[in-house]
Amino acid sequence: MIDAIDHVVLTVRDIDAACAFYARVLGLPVVTFGAGRRALQVGSQKINLQTLGQETRNHAAIGCGDLCLVTQWSPTQVRDSLTANGVAIVEGPVGKTGALGPITSVYFNDPDGNLIEVASYDRPETPAK
C-alpha cells in the first residue's frame, strides 16, 4: 500500500529562523508551497515547517521532532562541518542501524530542540592500491 515518505513536518517557534538554520548548517534549499508555507527540500522529499497551533489535526509540540537525514559525507566531515557552524554535537559519530543497513550517525539539536541525526551508510573499505 505505501511506497515512500513524501514529507514530514517539524513544529518550530520561528519558521524564518528555522529556514536560515537548515540552509546554513545543512545546505538544505528552502521552498515555498501552498498559501505561502515553507519547507526544506531533501532530495525528492521535504520537511514542512509549521508553528505551534498552525495545524489543528495533530498533537504537535515544539522540539519533539526526531529525524534521520542521509548524507554521502563521511561522519568526520559531518562532525567537523557542524562544529564549524557552531552546532553542538549530542552524540557521534556512532554506529546505528538505518532502514537499509548499518549507518554511522552524528546527532545534534536544532534551535527548537528537535533531534537531528545525519547518517552515512557504511561502505566496505576499498583496498589500497
Buried (B, 14 or more C-beta within 10 A) or exposed (E): EEEEEEEBBBBBEEBEEBBEBBEEBBEBEBEEEEEEEBBBEBEEBBBBBBBEEEEEEEEBEBBEBEBBBBBEBEBEBBBEBBEEEEBEBEEBBEEBEBEEEEBBBBBBBBBBEBBBBBBBBBEEEEEEE
